[in-house]
């Protein structure tokens, strides 16, 4: 199945993974979609790159030597709190890794469906970044449905 270019092409993406083959495969897919991709083989190198460059999205593996993906995300959030982060792990289900426990915006389980899931996740984060920030719900007027529900 050919990969069609993303509507949100040309995002700057950092891939952090100590597995060269996995990183190369993800890079290939994302570049085919029109994104600019930089890879890092260690979390420490990834943080160094984040100190020098601004990335739209960071995709990180969970299991890496010296610093796992969650530790990396904690440090990344201190540098760039609004950067979109995708955590990919073969252990996501086993370890119960999710967005709340990792600090990632999206957590993906490594599987046969990883490529289409990664593409959807990247596109979702890019769309979210392009949306104008909305006011908190409490400051917005109630919808017609909410008004009807609040009537006695």
C-alpha positions, 0 to 999 in steps of 0.5 A: 500500500503506497503512503500518500503525502500528509496534508501537514507535510514538512514537520520537523520530527525527532526520532529517538531509538537505540534500535537502528533498524526500527529508527530507519524504518520509521524515518523512511515512512515519515520522510516519504510523507514529506516530514524532515526527520532527525534521528538520535540513537540515545536519549541523552543525544536526543535531549542535546538535539532538543536543546539546539533545535525546535521539533514539532514532534518527538517520537521516542522508544521506551526501552533504551539504555541509561535513560528510558523513554519516560525519563526522556519525556520528563526532561524534554517537557522541561525544555519544550512543554508543548512539543508533541510526543509519541512514545512507542514500546513493545511493552506498552500493554504489558507495563500499562504504559499510557498517556497519563503514566508517561507524559506522552501525548500518544502511546503506541504499542509496537505491532504489525499496525505500527506504521499506520498508527504512527502516521495517524498519531503524527497527523493528529498531533500536527492538526492539534498544534495548528488549531487555535487555542480554545478558551476553557469550557467554563468561559464559553457560553453553554450550548443549546443542549446544555441550556435545555438540560439545566432547565427545571 
